Amino acid sequence: MSDAFSANGAADHLPKPPRRKPSLRAKVVLFLGALLFALVVCEVALRVLGIPADELTFLPKDGSVDWDCYCSNYRGYFVPKKMSNGQTIYCVEHANEPPRERSLEEAQKKGDYTVLTIGDSFTYGLGVKVVDNWPYRLGGLLRRTSNKSIAVSNVAKVGRHVMEILEGQYVPQTATMVPDLCVYG
């Protein structure tokens, strides 16, 4: 037998053909196929688990329901309310709570250390009572660690984005004082 052929008769000295790289189109088709497969698996899993569809829907945005209402009572202090369609929703009750905003000008005149908190719904405290939002708790923490009176005003607004905050579209235009501390969250 010749040195140029192996035991099965193939030529050992012939180069292997180069491996073709997958095209961009093939990669996109593969990605979209995998994504579609994942979505189908998730849909089937949700149906098998039997998660009710009304738990997956958001509340109506037509003004008939307060923004601070939810489909479940995960904090344990929400008040249940019946909607016209029979669904029960749970709303944060804000009666008899301390105010979010307060006059920092008056507080500064009295010599208080002033803190202004700005931001979106997270800072506003959507979904919690005022005493459970972080600006209120920050005020309590500062009062415990300082020998000076602390005044915190939470002027955050639900649904605001950082550009609206930077442009000062919701901080009172009449404010002439500068707070000792301003926190964005």
N, C-alpha and C positions, 0 to 999 in steps of 0.2 A: 504494500500500500504506500502511496506517495505521501510525502510530508505536507503537501498543500491541502489535503483533504483529511477530515476527521473521520472517526469511525462511522458516523452516520452519512458520510458522503458530502457534507457541506464544506465549503471553502472557508478555512480559518482566517485567511488573510484578507477577505473582503470586509470593507468597513460597514458598520451598522448604519442604517439610514438615520438621519437626524430626527429627534423627537419634535413633533409639531407643538407649538405653543397654542393654547386655546385662544380663540379670538375674543375680542371685547363683547361681541354679540353673544357668544356662548356663555361668557361669564355673567352677563346681565340676565339671560334666560335662566341660568342656574340659580341666581340670586332671587329672582322673582318667583320661581318655582318653589324654592325653600320658604320664602315668605308666605306664599299662598298656603303651603302645607302647614306652617305654624299657625296661621289664622284658623284654618279648618280644625286643627287639633284643639285649639283653645275654645272654639265654639262648641265642639262636641263635649269637651270637658265641662264647660259651664252648663250645658243641657243635662249631662249625666248627673252632675252634682245637684241640679234642681234649684239653682239660685233664682229667686223670683225676679222677673223683669222690672217690677216697680222699685226694687232696691237698687237697680243699676241706673235709674233715670234721675235726672236732676230736677229740682223744683222749678215750677213755671216762672218765667222772668217777666210776666205781665204786670207785676206789682201786686198781685192778689196774695202773695205770700212774702213775709218778711225775709230779708237776706239771711237772717240768723236762725233759720229753721233747717232741719235735717231729717233724713229718713230713719234715723235711729237715735237712741238716747244714750250714746256712748259715755257721756260724762255722768249720767245719773241725776242731773239736776235740771234737765230740760222739761218743759211743760208740754204734755201731749195736746194736739189740736186736730180736730177732724176737718178734712177738706170736703168740698162739695161732691167730689167723686167717691167719698167714703174712705179714702186713704188717711191714715194717721201720720201726722208729722210732729216733730218735736222742736220746740222753739226755746231759745234762751230768753228768760224773763229778766228784763233790765230795770224793772220798777224798784225803787228804793236803793239804787246803787249810787256810789259816788260818781261825780262827773268825770268824763275822760279829759275834757279841756278845762283849763282854768287860766285866769289872768296872771301871766308871769310878771307883767309890769307892776301890778299891785304887790305881788310877792317880793319882787326885787326892791321896791320902795321900803318894805318892812325889813329888808336885810336878809331875806331867805336866799339860799343857793337855788338857782333856777335851772331846770332841765327841760328841754323841748325835745319830744320824740316825734319823728316824722317817718312815713313809710306807707305801706299798703295794708291789706287786710290782716297780715300777720302781726304788724305793729298795732293796728287798730284793736285787735283781739276778737276777730270774728270767730264765733263758735264757743266763746267762753264769757263768763261774767267779767265785769270790769276788774274785780279784785284778783282775777286769775290771769290777766294779760301781763306781758313782760314789763311794760312801762310802769304799771302800778307796783309790781313786785320790785322793780329797780328802785323806785322811790322808797319802799319799805327797807330795802337793803341799805341804801344810803343813809336813811334816818337812823338805823341801828349802829352805823359805823361813824357817824359824824356828830359833832357837838353843835352843829348849825341846823336851823330849820331848812327843810328841803321842800321845794314846790316842783311838781312834775306836771307838764301839760302834754297830753297825747293828741296831736292834731293829724294823725294818720287818717287816710281815707281809703275805703275799700275800692279796689280796681284801679288805683293810680299806678303809673309806672315811673321809673327813675327820671325820665326827661321832664315829666310834669312836676316832679319834686324839685329838680334842679332849676326849673324856670320859675319856681315859687308860685305856682298857680293855685295853691290851696292854703298856704300859710297866710294868715291875716295880713292884708296890706297896711292896716292901720298900726301894726306893731312897730314901735319906735325903739324898743330896747333889744339888746342882744343877750340871749340867755348865756349862763355860765357854761352850760354843756348842751350840745345838740347831738342827738343820736339818731342815725338812720338805720332802720331795720326793715 
